[in-house]
């Protein structure tokens, strides 16, 4: 049995499930609003929510896509007993999650978010080229029009920033300085690029797409500022074998067996930018005919 941990209406999950159905592979899909109670039946751990239920030992493989598997916790009137039982319940839940992550898997709930700063340090240690970067709380060392600023966090979306609408933080070129101090921010040298590369890594194999974003002023700095009228051209691309080997080393060092990596090509240099452990891949799969949904279903 395959366990899929995802969210309601997550399109990528649904597309992979279509292949699982075609391959006659049984699966259980867990949503973010499922809350599980851990019980036992005939000495076997049994997980039950209002919507789904399964024995822990019947799960053979796990795909962590989005959300989390969460558990019901019991409350007690006596504060001392409650503190003790919360610890007991914590270790039981920890056992369930770690047992699932030891099975055949694609991604893990426990490391679905990576620290960008640590990733960049590890990439440099492995030998990947990284544009020079620094952290600062003022603009004293920032060179105008030659420096970009981007989020330190892996999540560039601020939900309901004004109570209604959400905001997205894009990579931007610093064009003017501010005199006041601000919270520590991530600055990086602006690299004049030939094009951007999005690579999808799955269990030692890398699938890459060249994103021709430089010809459009709207997408020149950050291709995620999509031009819906005239979209960027996406074409299959083969990274040099040396770069693919370093990608494999980096992903293994971070205990990731799946994820999306961003590069930019400038002349003969491939600059590594970041990793999204739970990255989108349907667009590149479709544009380049990679069939990544089928590859994931086959592995599971």
C-alpha positions in Angstrom: 0.0 0.0 0.0 1.2 3.5 -0.9 0.7 6.4 1.5 0.4 9.9 -0.1 0.6 12.9 2.3 -0.7 15.9 0.4 -3.3 18.6 0.5 -6.9 18.9 -0.7 -7.1 19.7 -4.4 -3.4 19.6 -5.0 -3.1 19.1 -8.8 0.3 17.4 -8.9 -0.9 14.8 -6.5 -4.0 14.1 -8.6 -1.9 13.7 -11.8 0.4 11.1 -10.1 -2.6 9.3 -8.7 -4.0 8.9 -12.3 -0.9 6.9 -13.1 -1.2 4.8 -9.9 -4.7 3.9 -10.9 -3.5 3.0 -14.4 -0.8 0.8 -12.8 -3.3 -0.8 -10.4 -1.2 0.3 -7.4 -3.3 0.7 -4.2 -2.9 3.9 -2.3 -4.2 6.0 0.5 -4.3 9.8 0.2 -4.0 11.8 3.5 -5.1 15.5 3.5 -4.1 18.3 5.7 -7.4 18.2 7.6 -7.1 14.5 8.5 -6.3 14.1 12.2 -5.3 10.6 13.2 -5.9 8.6 16.3 -3.2 6.0 17.0 -4.7 2.7 18.3 -4.0 -1.0 18.1 -5.8 -3.9 16.7 -4.5 -7.4 17.4 -1.1 -5.9 18.5 -0.7 -3.9 15.3 -0.6 -0.1 15.2 -3.7 1.2 13.5 -4.2 4.9 12.4 -7.7 6.2 12.0 -9.2 9.6 11.0 -12.8 10.4 10.1 -12.0 9.8 6.4 -9.3 7.2 6.1 -7.7 4.4 8.2 -4.8 2.0 7.8 -2.4 -0.4 9.6 1.1 1.1 9.9 2.7 -2.1 8.8 0.7 -2.3 5.6 2.3 0.8 4.2 5.2 -0.1 1.8 6.0 3.3 0.3 5.3 6.9 1.1 5.2 10.0 -1.0 5.3 13.3 1.0 3.9 16.0 -1.3 2.4 18.7 0.9 0.8 19.3 4.3 1.5 16.9 7.2 0.2 13.8 8.9 -1.2 15.1 12.2 -2.4 13.3 15.3 -5.1 13.7 17.9 -3.7 14.4 21.4 -5.5 13.6 24.6 -5.9 16.1 27.4 -5.9 15.4 31.2 -7.2 17.3 34.2 -4.1 16.8 36.3 -1.4 19.2 35.0 1.5 16.9 36.0 -0.2 13.9 34.3 -0.9 15.9 31.2 2.8 17.0 30.9 3.9 13.4 31.2 1.2 12.1 28.8 2.1 14.8 26.2 5.6 13.5 26.2 4.4 9.9 25.9 2.2 10.9 23.0 5.0 12.9 21.4 7.3 9.8 21.2 4.5 7.6 19.9 3.8 10.1 17.1 7.5 10.5 16.4 7.8 6.7 16.1 5.0 6.6 13.5 6.5 9.4 11.4 10.0 8.0 11.5 8.7 4.4 10.7 7.0 5.8 7.7 10.1 7.7 6.6 12.2 4.6 6.8 10.0 2.9 4.2 10.5 3.4 0.4 9.8 7.0 0.0 9.9 10.2 -2.1 10.5 13.2 0.2 10.0 13.4 3.9 7.8 15.4 6.1 10.7 16.0 8.5 13.0 17.7 6.0 10.5 19.1 3.5 11.9 22.6 4.2 15.6 23.3 3.8 17.7 26.2 5.1 18.8 28.2 2.1 22.0 29.5 3.8 23.1 26.0 4.8 22.2 24.7 1.3 24.4 27.3 -0.3 27.3 26.5 2.1 27.0 22.8 1.3 26.8 23.6 -2.5 30.1 25.5 -2.3 31.8 22.7 -0.3 30.7 20.2 -3.0 32.2 22.5 -5.7 29.1 24.1 -7.3 29.5 27.7 -8.4 27.3 30.1 -6.4 27.0 33.8 -7.0 28.7 35.8 -4.2 26.2 36.7 -1.4 26.0 38.3 2.0 23.6 39.2 4.7 23.2 42.8 5.8 20.8 45.0 7.8 21.8 48.2 5.8 22.8 49.0 2.3 26.3 50.2 2.9 27.9 47.4 0.9 25.2 47.1 -1.8 26.1 48.2 -5.3 23.2 49.6 -7.1 22.0 47.8 -10.3 24.7 45.1 -9.6 23.0 43.5 -6.5 19.8 41.5 -6.2 17.8 40.9 -3.0 15.7 37.8 -2.4 14.0 36.0 0.5 16.1 34.0 3.0 13.1 31.7 3.6 12.1 29.1 1.1 8.5 30.4 1.0 8.1 33.7 -0.9 4.4 33.9 -0.4 2.8 36.0 2.4 -0.8 34.9 2.8 -3.4 37.7 3.2 -0.8 40.4 3.6 -3.5 43.1 3.7 -6.3 40.9 5.2 -7.5 39.9 1.8 -4.9 39.4 -0.9 -1.6 37.5 -0.7 1.8 38.8 -1.7 4.7 37.2 -3.5 8.3 38.2 -2.9 10.2 38.1 -6.2 14.0 38.4 -6.8 14.6 42.1 -7.4 17.5 44.3 -8.5 18.4 47.0 -6.0 18.1 50.3 -7.8 18.1 52.7 -4.9 19.4 52.8 -1.4 17.6 53.2 1.9 19.2 55.1 4.7 17.5 53.2 7.6 18.4 49.9 9.0 16.1 46.8 8.4 15.9 43.2 9.3 18.8 41.1 8.1 18.3 40.5 4.4 19.9 38.3 1.7 21.9 40.1 -1.0 23.6 38.5 -4.0 25.7 39.6 -6.9 23.6 40.1 -10.0 24.8 37.6 -12.7 24.1 38.5 -16.4 22.7 35.2 -17.6 22.1 33.5 -20.9 19.0 31.7 -19.5 17.7 30.0 -16.4 17.6 26.3 -15.7 15.1 24.4 -13.6 16.3 20.9 -12.7 14.1 18.2 -11.2 16.0 15.5 -9.3 14.5 12.1 -8.5 16.5 9.3 -6.9 19.8 10.0 -8.7 18.4 11.2 -12.0 18.2 14.8 -13.1 15.7 16.2 -15.6 16.5 19.8 -16.7 14.6 22.6 -18.6 16.1 25.7 -20.0 13.9 28.7 -19.4 14.5 31.4 -22.0 13.6 34.4 -19.8 16.2 36.9 -20.9 14.4 38.2 -23.9 11.4 39.5 -21.9 12.0 42.5 -19.5 9.1 41.2 -17.4 10.8 37.9 -16.6 14.5 38.9 -17.1 15.3 39.1 -13.4 12.8 36.4 -12.1 11.1 34.1 -14.5 8.3 33.6 -11.9 6.9 37.0 -12.9 5.1 35.1 -15.6 4.2 36.8 -18.8 0.7 35.2 -19.5 0.4 36.8 -22.9 3.8 35.7 -24.3 5.1 32.9 -22.0 8.8 32.1 -21.8 10.0 29.3 -24.1 10.9 26.1 -22.1 13.0 23.5 -23.8 14.7 20.2 -22.7 18.3 20.8 -21.6 21.1 18.5 -20.6 23.4 19.8 -17.9 27.1 18.8 -18.1 27.7 15.4 -16.4 30.0 17.0 -13.9 27.2 19.3 -12.7 24.7 16.4 -12.5 27.2 14.5 -10.3 27.5 17.5 -8.0 23.7 17.8 -7.8 23.5 14.1 -6.8 26.2 14.7 -4.1 24.3 17.8 -2.8 21.0 16.1 -2.6 22.4 13.1 -0.8 24.3 15.3 1.6 20.9 17.0 2.4 19.1 13.6 2.7 16.8 14.6 -0.2 15.9 12.1 -2.9 13.6 14.5 -4.8 13.4 18.2 -5.4 13.7 21.1 -7.8 17.0 23.0 -8.2 17.5 26.4 -9.9 20.5 27.4 -11.9 21.5 30.2 -14.2 23.9 29.8 -17.1 26.3 32.6 -17.8 28.8 32.0 -20.5 30.5 28.7 -19.5 29.5 28.8 -15.9 26.5 27.2 -14.3 25.5 29.1 -11.1 23.5 27.2 -8.5 20.8 29.3 -6.8 18.6 27.2 -4.5 16.6 24.0 -3.8 12.9 23.6 -3.4 12.5 20.2 -1.8 8.8 20.1 -2.8 9.0 22.0 -6.1 6.5 22.1 -8.9 7.3 20.0 -11.9 4.1 19.5 -13.9 4.9 22.5 -16.2 8.4 21.3 -17.2 7.2 17.7 -17.4 4.6 18.7 -19.9 6.8 21.2 -21.9 9.7 18.7 -22.2 7.6 15.5 -22.4 9.5 14.0 -19.4 6.6 12.2 -18.0 7.7 12.9 -14.4 4.2 12.0 -13.0 4.6 8.5 -14.4 8.2 8.2 -13.1 7.0 9.0 -9.5 4.2 6.5 -9.7 6.5 3.8 -11.0 9.0 4.4 -8.2 6.3 4.2 -5.6 
